[in-house]
Amino acid sequence: MREEDVETAIKVVVVGNGAVGKSSMIQRYCKGIFTKDYKKTIGVDFLERQIEVNNEDIRLMLWDTAGQEEFDAITKAYYRGAQACVLVFSTTDRQSFEAIESWKGKVEDECGDIPTVLVQNKIDLLEDAKVETEEADTLAKKLKLRFYRTSVKDNLNVDDVFRYLADKYLERVQAMVEEEPQTNQPKIGMFNTVTSNANSSTKKKEDNGTIQLSGPNKRRTHGKKNPLSMLGKCQLL
Ligand SMILES: Nc1nc2c(ncn2[C@@H]2O[C@H](COP(=O)(O)OP(=O)(O)OP(=O)(O)O)[C@@H](O)[C@H]2O)c(=O)[nH]1
């Protein structure tokens, strides 16, 4: 298999307190659906969507992690190898807002500095808001994060969140390649589908939506040139 035949995949973890809308956001983005029912995530779940960035197919692998603390030990292990992160809090849940810095720290512990966005979900419920607009803006500035307000229910700004992360990730990769054209040794946590190992994020989704560990996540792109093929030596950090 030629290196350029390999498709690029970006592992994105979505984190935040329970019931802020993480699963709903991923479902909305990957399946185009929204349900009112709350079914708390046990451990982790996984969905994916392919998008085009700069004329190249990018596969976004979205990891839905449980917000409940009881699952912390399990979910942290799944942050490893993530290349982008969505930090979510809910408009109607003050505690979820106050927990954002702690979630950011947990992801950073495993992944270092990866492209990250701050998301205030459920803005369709502004009349019940427990967080002031200015407070959220201030937090985003303090953490130096791009900030989106979304309503998964009304499908507002959800696509923008993931598009931004994909762009940001590719920007970083490009900058790295330009900085170190000889070595091909990226410094941020990343993998591409050629070299990742079974412990990294190489999961297969089964029909029922659960995940299964599998071998390296390779996929042919039928000769379509992959701009990141030069990163064939990427490794998990
Ligand atoms: N009004 C409104 N409700 C939402 C929105 N997004 C999600 N919800 C609802 O919020 C509840 C919790 O959503 P989930 O997506 O299950 O929350 P979660 O963050 O994945 O929760 P855990 O699995 O416990 O971590 C569900 O009843 C959703 O229907 C939104 O934008 N607006």
The ligand as a Gaussian input file, in Angstrom:
#p B3LYP/6-31G(d) Opt

LIG

0 1
 N      -33.121000      21.923000      25.171000
 C      -32.016000      21.267000      24.814000
 N      -31.817000      20.034000      25.292000
 C      -30.672000      19.391000      24.918000
 C      -29.737000      19.972000      24.026000
 N      -28.733000      19.087000      23.850000
 C      -29.037000      18.023000      24.592000
 N      -30.205000      18.176000      25.239000
 C      -30.867000      17.233000      26.144000
 O      -30.055000      17.121000      27.316000
 C      -30.148000      15.802000      27.853000
 C      -28.761000      15.220000      28.052000
 O      -28.153000      15.061000      26.788000
 P      -26.993000      13.982000      26.523000
 O      -26.543000      14.228000      25.141000
 O      -27.445000      12.629000      26.890000
 O      -25.920000      14.468000      27.614000
 P      -24.430000      13.921000      27.865000
 O      -23.583000      15.112000      28.086000
 O      -24.022000      13.001000      26.781000
 O      -24.615000      13.135000      29.240000
 P      -23.677000      11.914000      29.854000
 O      -23.809000      10.761000      28.941000
 O      -24.293000      11.652000      31.218000
 O      -22.298000      12.427000      29.989000
 C      -31.013000      14.996000      26.883000
 O      -32.316000      14.933000      27.410000
 C      -30.986000      15.819000      25.606000
 O      -32.164000      15.672000      24.843000
 C      -30.006000      21.292000      23.530000
 O      -29.266000      21.907000      22.750000
 N      -31.159000      21.874000      23.965000

